[in-house]
Amino acid sequence: MINGGTNVAGPTLDSTTAGNGPVQQGLRGLDTDGTEIDVTTGHYYDLSGVATQVRLAAATIDASGSAADVILRVSTNAASPVGAQDISTGTGNDHVIFDNLNDTRAGLTISDTVNAGDGDDTLVIDGTGVRISWVHLNGPMSVNFENLQIVGTSAAALSTLLGQNAYNLTLTNDLIQANGSGMLNIINDNDANNDQSGVSTGTYWLNTAGTGVESGVTIDARSLNAQNHFTYNGEEGAIIDPTLPLGTGVGQLLNPANISATTADRFIFSDANINGGNVIDGGALDNLSDTNSIANNDIMEVRNTATVTAGDMQGLSNIGIIAGVNDQAVAQTLDLELTDSVIDALVDSYHAATAAQIETVNVRLNNAGDIATPVAGMGLTLDASTITSKVAVNVLLDQVAGLGATDSIQLSPSGGVVTLDTFVTAGNAAAFVGPADTLVLSLSKFNWMLTILGSSLVLTPTLTVRTSCSVVLVQ
């Protein structure tokens, strides 16, 4: 039992058996010899693979009477056939780290009861040696945690498909209500420095050497209702310059190729829960405001028929791919609205898109990277009618033979290139085995006039289409 303490520094049961003198140890790099020289707040370290790292293994750990910031690293309760642990902390800002090695759940199961009490508390999923797949089932499991942190695992991802990434999290309404009261913060960024924006010719921010190496995560949010949401802080790519002291932001010689990699993440939604309430930063390829960054490879996957407006995506940034996926037996359609501001945020939130530095987002439907064997088509209704010349869209339509997806693309008169791959016209329909797709053009936005001349409709000025596609004119 742990009692007492203050609401500042508290006991840390997260250290190794090695080391003499002022040693910074554990997840947060806290000094363990009493000199109180701790690592900068916001930096996190992955000790899971360290042979001398200590983990508590007990049926009950009771720190509910402590007002201090308690840090606990646990594995599992070997005395219980199901590994049941009963863990409670008090009113401090506590961290409970689940770190059972070679365990696909890192030691946290439905048999555990973990209550963080009051404070701004963090449930940490560490583990190493295997990919982690974690589902919060109905029951007590974990309560009163405002934050869920992923530290990293040594197991490599097979892909970003659910179950194949390094970390795989399935969110439930019970999880978010029991912990975030409607909003759970998910953290996959072990270095606070590279959240800050810099410029390549002056001040820029480095990755901090030694902090934990982040792993990719796939988050399945399809079961969430409209009242439950999550935030996500992903790892940014950043300049690594070992010639400079740790944490310095002073720019010297910059090698643009020397940039750390971001993680490959996927966020899975349905129509019911992609609604503007989630705040997701997948992590830009770099944290520089003066570079023309390309989109990362993070994926926002939308399952089955859904309407995704600009408002629905207002909290999303640094997610380079929008993927529509049909896992049903009948055709589905993704109705998608893209604007300049949405694309600018999705491609690179640190850099402002311009006509000279165009930012391009990628859209794909029923792609092999998202679903192995679809049995019905995924159509796209794309409204890109307001985009300008500072952004662009690359679209790879679903044209798996025989599935018959139908697409409708509304273009902009203000520039903004939309590139369509496998767009079906009357001339190539046989090759793709599907109904002809449609271009939608606005008479008012393009300043066209449609008049009746005898028995004909006349469009002024003349529209020339260089392929035999279907064109729909709207007001």
C-alpha positions in Angstrom: 0.0 0.0 0.0 1.2 3.5 -0.9 -0.2 6.4 1.2 0.6 10.1 1.7 2.7 12.3 -0.5 2.0 15.6 -2.1 0.4 16.5 -5.4 3.8 17.0 -7.0 6.7 14.5 -7.2 5.7 11.1 -6.0 7.1 7.6 -5.7 8.2 5.9 -8.9 8.1 2.2 -9.1 9.6 2.2 -12.5 13.3 1.7 -12.5 16.1 -0.8 -13.2 18.3 -2.7 -10.9 21.4 -1.2 -12.5 23.1 2.2 -12.2 24.9 4.3 -9.6 24.9 8.1 -9.2 22.4 10.4 -10.8 20.6 8.0 -13.1 17.5 9.1 -15.1 15.2 6.1 -15.2 11.8 4.8 -16.2 9.2 6.0 -18.7 9.6 9.7 -17.8 13.4 9.7 -17.2 13.2 10.7 -13.6 16.3 11.0 -11.5 16.5 8.2 -8.9 19.3 9.3 -6.5 17.6 12.3 -4.9 19.2 15.1 -6.9 15.9 15.9 -8.7 17.5 16.3 -12.1 14.7 14.9 -14.3 14.3 14.8 -18.0 12.3 17.5 -19.7 8.6 17.0 -19.2 7.0 15.4 -22.3 9.9 13.2 -23.2 9.3 9.4 -22.7 11.6 6.5 -22.8 11.0 2.8 -23.7 12.6 0.6 -21.1 10.6 -2.5 -22.0 13.5 -4.3 -23.7 16.0 -3.5 -20.9 17.0 -6.7 -19.1 17.3 -5.0 -15.7 14.0 -3.2 -15.8 11.8 -3.9 -12.8 8.1 -4.8 -13.1 5.7 -5.3 -10.2 3.8 -8.6 -10.1 1.1 -8.6 -7.5 -2.6 -9.4 -7.0 -3.3 -6.0 -5.4 -1.4 -2.7 -5.7 -3.2 0.0 -3.6 -2.1 3.6 -3.9 -5.6 5.1 -3.6 -4.6 7.0 -0.5 -1.7 8.8 -2.2 -1.9 12.4 -3.4 1.4 12.1 -5.1 2.1 11.5 -8.8 2.6 7.7 -8.7 4.3 5.8 -11.4 3.8 2.0 -11.5 5.2 -0.5 -14.0 3.5 -3.9 -13.9 3.6 -7.2 -15.8 0.9 -9.7 -14.7 -0.2 -11.7 -11.6 1.4 -15.1 -12.2 -0.5 -16.5 -9.2 -3.8 -16.0 -10.9 -4.8 -18.3 -13.8 -6.1 -15.3 -15.7 -3.4 -12.8 -14.4 -5.9 -10.8 -12.5 -4.6 -7.6 -11.0 -6.4 -5.0 -8.8 -4.6 -1.6 -9.1 -5.7 1.7 -7.7 -4.1 5.1 -7.4 -5.1 8.4 -5.7 -5.5 12.1 -6.6 -2.1 12.7 -8.3 -1.3 12.7 -12.0 -0.5 9.0 -12.1 1.0 6.7 -14.7 0.2 2.9 -14.7 2.4 1.1 -17.2 1.4 -2.3 -18.5 4.6 -4.0 -19.7 4.2 -7.8 -19.8 6.8 -9.0 -22.3 5.8 -11.1 -25.3 2.1 -10.6 -24.5 -0.2 -9.4 -27.2 -2.1 -7.4 -24.6 1.0 -6.2 -22.7 -0.6 -7.7 -19.5 -3.9 -5.7 -19.5 -6.9 -8.0 -19.8 -10.6 -8.1 -18.9 -9.6 -9.8 -15.6 -7.8 -6.7 -14.4 -9.4 -3.8 -12.4 -7.5 -0.6 -12.7 -8.8 2.6 -11.1 -6.7 5.8 -11.4 -8.8 8.0 -9.1 -8.7 11.7 -9.5 -6.1 13.7 -11.4 -4.8 13.8 -14.9 -3.9 10.1 -15.2 -2.3 8.0 -18.0 -2.7 4.4 -18.9 0.4 3.2 -20.7 0.5 0.3 -23.0 4.2 -0.8 -23.5 5.3 -4.4 -24.1 7.8 -5.7 -26.5 8.6 -8.8 -28.6 5.1 -9.1 -30.2 2.5 -6.9 -31.9 -0.1 -5.6 -29.4 -3.8 -5.9 -30.0 -5.9 -4.4 -27.3 -9.7 -4.3 -27.1 -11.5 -2.7 -24.1 -14.4 -5.1 -23.4 -17.4 -4.4 -21.2 -16.5 -4.5 -17.6 -14.4 -2.6 -15.0 -11.0 -3.2 -16.6 -9.7 0.5 -16.5 -11.4 3.6 -15.2 -10.6 7.3 -14.6 -7.7 7.5 -17.0 -7.8 10.7 -19.2 -4.9 9.6 -21.4 -3.9 6.4 -23.1 -0.2 6.3 -24.1 1.6 3.9 -26.6 5.3 3.7 -26.0 6.5 1.3 -28.7 7.1 -2.4 -29.3 10.1 -4.1 -31.0 7.7 -6.2 -33.2 7.5 -4.9 -36.7 4.1 -4.2 -38.4 3.0 -6.4 -41.3 0.8 -3.6 -42.6 -1.6 -1.1 -41.2 -4.6 -3.4 -41.5 -6.3 -4.0 -38.2 -4.4 -6.7 -36.3 -1.3 -6.4 -38.4 0.1 -3.0 -37.2 2.6 -2.9 -34.3 -0.3 -1.6 -32.0 -4.0 -2.3 -32.7 -6.6 -0.6 -30.5 -10.3 -1.1 -30.7 -12.2 1.7 -29.0 -15.5 1.3 -27.3 -18.1 3.6 -25.8 -17.5 2.0 -22.4 -13.8 2.7 -22.6 -14.2 6.4 -23.3 -17.1 7.0 -20.9 -15.2 5.2 -18.1 -12.0 7.1 -18.7 -12.3 10.3 -20.7 -15.9 11.1 -20.0 -16.5 11.4 -23.7 -13.0 12.3 -24.9 -9.9 10.1 -24.5 -6.5 11.4 -25.4 -4.3 8.8 -27.2 -0.5 9.7 -27.3 2.0 8.1 -29.7 4.7 10.7 -29.5 7.6 10.3 -27.1 9.4 13.5 -27.9 7.9 16.9 -27.0 10.5 18.9 -29.0 9.4 18.1 -32.5 5.8 19.2 -31.9 7.1 22.7 -32.4 7.4 24.3 -35.8 10.6 25.6 -37.2 12.3 26.8 -40.4 15.1 25.1 -42.4 17.2 28.3 -42.5 16.9 29.3 -38.9 15.5 27.8 -35.7 14.2 24.3 -36.0 13.5 21.6 -33.4 15.4 18.3 -33.1 14.4 14.8 -32.1 15.6 14.2 -28.6 18.2 11.4 -28.6 17.3 8.3 -26.5 13.5 8.9 -26.3 11.4 5.9 -27.1 11.0 4.9 -30.8 7.4 5.1 -31.7 5.5 2.3 -33.4 2.6 2.4 -35.8 -0.9 2.1 -34.5 -4.3 1.1 -36.1 -7.3 2.5 -34.2 -10.7 1.1 -34.9 -13.3 3.6 -33.8 -16.3 2.2 -35.7 -18.3 1.3 -32.6 -18.2 4.8 -31.1 -21.4 6.8 -31.0 -21.8 10.5 -31.7 -21.1 11.4 -28.0 -17.7 9.7 -27.6 -14.5 10.9 -29.3 -10.8 10.7 -29.0 -7.7 12.8 -29.7 -4.5 11.4 -31.2 -1.0 12.9 -31.1 1.3 11.2 -33.6 5.0 11.3 -34.1 6.3 14.1 -36.3 9.3 13.7 -38.6 12.0 16.0 -37.4 15.6 17.0 -38.2 18.2 14.9 -36.5 21.5 16.7 -36.0 23.8 14.9 -33.6 26.3 17.8 -33.6 24.0 19.9 -31.5 23.2 19.6 -27.8 20.1 17.7 -26.8 16.9 19.9 -27.0 18.6 22.8 -28.8 16.6 24.6 -31.4 19.5 26.5 -33.0 19.7 25.7 -36.7 23.2 25.2 -38.2 23.9 23.0 -41.2 20.7 21.4 -42.3 20.6 18.1 -44.2 17.0 17.8 -45.5 17.5 14.1 -46.0 18.4 13.6 -42.3 14.8 13.5 -41.1 13.3 11.0 -38.7 10.4 8.8 -40.0 6.9 9.1 -38.8 4.8 6.1 -37.9 2.4 4.4 -40.3 -1.0 4.8 -38.7 -4.6 4.0 -39.7 -7.9 5.4 -38.2 -11.0 3.4 -39.0 -14.4 5.1 -39.0 -18.0 4.6 -40.1 -20.6 7.2 -41.0 -21.9 7.4 -37.4 -18.6 8.5 -35.8 -16.7 10.6 -38.3 -18.5 13.8 -37.2 -16.0 16.5 -36.4 -15.6 15.5 -32.7 -12.3 13.7 -33.1 -9.0 15.6 -33.0 -6.3 13.6 -34.8 -2.8 14.7 -35.7 -1.1 11.8 -37.5 2.3 13.5 -37.5 3.7 15.5 -40.5 6.7 14.3 -42.4 8.6 17.2 -41.1 8.0 20.1 -38.6 9.3 22.9 -40.9 7.0 25.6 -42.1 9.1 26.6 -45.2 9.3 23.2 -46.9 6.9 21.9 -49.4 6.1 18.7 -47.5 4.3 15.8 -49.2 1.6 13.9 -47.6 2.5 11.1 -45.1 1.1 7.6 -45.5 -1.3 7.6 -42.6 -4.8 6.5 -43.5 -8.3 7.6 -42.6 -10.4 4.6 -43.5 -14.1 5.1 -43.9 -16.1 1.9 -44.0 -19.2 1.5 -46.2 -21.7 4.2 -47.2 -20.9 7.4 -45.4 -21.0 11.2 -45.8 -17.8 13.0 -44.9 -18.0 16.8 -45.1 -15.4 19.4 -44.5 -16.9 20.0 -41.1 -16.5 16.3 -40.3 -12.8 16.6 -40.9 -12.2 19.9 -39.1 -10.1 18.3 -36.4 -8.0 16.1 -38.6 -4.4 16.9 -39.7 -1.4 15.1 -41.2 -3.3 12.1 -42.6 -2.2 11.7 -46.3 -4.7 9.1 -47.5 -8.5 8.9 -47.4 -9.6 5.3 -48.1 -13.2 4.3 -48.8 -13.7 0.5 -48.0 -16.8 -1.7 -48.6 -16.9 -4.8 -46.5 -20.6 -5.5 -47.4 -22.2 -7.6 -50.1 -23.9 -4.7 -51.9 -22.4 -1.6 -53.4 -21.6 1.3 -51.1 -20.7 5.0 -51.7 -18.4 7.5 -50.0 -19.8 11.0 -50.3 -16.7 13.2 -49.7 -16.3 17.0 -49.6 -12.7 18.4 -50.0 -11.8 22.1 -49.5 -8.5 24.0 -49.5 -8.3 24.1 -45.7 -9.1 20.4 -45.3 -6.4 19.4 -47.8 -3.9 21.8 -46.4 -4.3 20.4 -42.9 -4.4 16.7 -44.0 -1.2 17.0 -46.0 1.0 19.2 -43.8 -0.3 21.2 -40.9 3.1 23.0 -40.4 3.2 24.3 -44.0 0.7 26.6 -45.8 -0.1 25.4 -49.3 0.4 28.0 -52.1 0.0 27.9 -55.9 3.8 27.6 -56.0 3.9 24.8 -53.3 0.9 22.7 -54.0 -0.2 20.1 -51.4 -1.8 16.9 -52.7 -4.1 14.5 -50.8 -4.7 11.0 -51.9 -8.1 9.3 -52.1 -8.6 5.6 -52.9 -11.5 3.2 -53.0 -11.5 -0.6 -52.3 -7.7 -0.5 -52.7 -5.7 -3.7 -52.1 -3.9 -2.0 -49.3 -7.2 -1.6 -47.4 -9.2 -4.7 -48.2 -8.0 -8.0 -49.7 -11.1 -9.3 -51.5 -14.1 -6.9 -51.7 -17.3 -8.5 -53.0 -19.1 -5.3 -53.9 -18.1 -1.9 -55.3 -17.2 1.3 -53.4 -18.3 4.3 -55.3 -17.2 7.9 -54.8 -19.2 11.1 -54.9 -16.5 13.8 -54.6 -17.3 17.5 -54.2 -14.1 19.4 -55.0 -16.0 22.3 -56.4 -14.3 25.0 -54.2 -10.6 23.9 -54.3 -8.1 26.3 -55.8 -4.7 26.0 -57.5 -2.8 25.6 -54.2 -4.1 22.1 -53.6 -4.7 18.9 -55.6 -6.4 15.6 -55.3 -5.2 12.2 -56.6 -8.1 9.7 -56.8 -7.8 6.0 -57.4 -11.3 4.8 -58.1 -12.6 1.3 -57.4 -12.8 -0.6 -60.6 -12.4 -4.2 -59.5 -13.9 -6.2 -62.4 -17.5 -7.0 -62.0 -18.2 -4.9 -58.8 -19.7 -2.0 -60.7 -18.8 1.0 -58.6 -20.3 4.3 -59.8 -18.6 7.6 -59.3 -19.5 11.3 -59.5 -16.8 14.0 -59.5 -17.7 17.6 -59.1 -14.8 19.8 -60.3 -13.8 23.4 -59.4 -13.6 26.4 -61.8 -10.8 27.9 -59.5 -8.0 25.5 -60.4 -7.1 22.6 -58.1 -6.1 19.6 -60.2 -8.1 16.4 -59.6 -6.4 13.4 -61.1 -8.7 10.4 -61.6 -7.4 6.9 -62.2 -9.7 4.2 -63.6 -12.5 6.7 -64.4 -15.0 4.9 -66.6 -16.2 6.4 -69.8 -18.3 5.0 -72.7 -15.0 4.3 -74.5 -13.3 2.3 -71.8 -16.3 0.8 -69.9 -15.6 -2.7 -71.3 -12.1 -2.7 -69.8 -13.3 -1.9 -66.3 -16.7 -3.7 -66.3 -18.8 -1.1 -64.7 -21.3 1.8 -65.4 -19.9 5.0 -66.8 -18.8 7.6 -64.2 -19.9 11.2 -64.2 -18.3 14.6 -64.1 -20.5 17.3 -62.3 -19.9 20.9 -63.3 -21.7 24.0 -61.9 -23.1 26.4 -64.4 -22.9 29.3 -62.0 -19.4 28.6 -60.7 -18.1 28.2 -64.2 -20.1 31.3 -65.5 -21.8 29.2 -68.1 -25.2 30.0 -69.7 -27.6 27.3 -70.7 -30.2 28.4 -73.3 -32.9 26.8 -75.4 -32.3 27.2 -79.2 -35.1 25.5 -81.1 -35.1 21.9 -79.8 -31.6 22.1 -78.5 -29.8 23.2 -75.3 -26.9 25.5 -76.0 -24.0 25.9 -73.5 -22.1 29.2 -73.6 -19.1 29.3 -73.7 -18.6 25.9 -75.3 -17.5 23.0 -73.1 -15.1 20.6 -74.8 -14.7 17.1 -73.2 -11.7 15.1 -74.6 -13.2 11.7 -73.7 -16.7 10.2 -74.1 -17.6 10.6 -70.4 -21.0 11.6 -68.9 -21.2 15.2 -67.8 -24.0 16.6 -65.5 -24.5 20.3 -65.3 -25.9 21.7 -62.1 -26.9 25.3 -61.1 
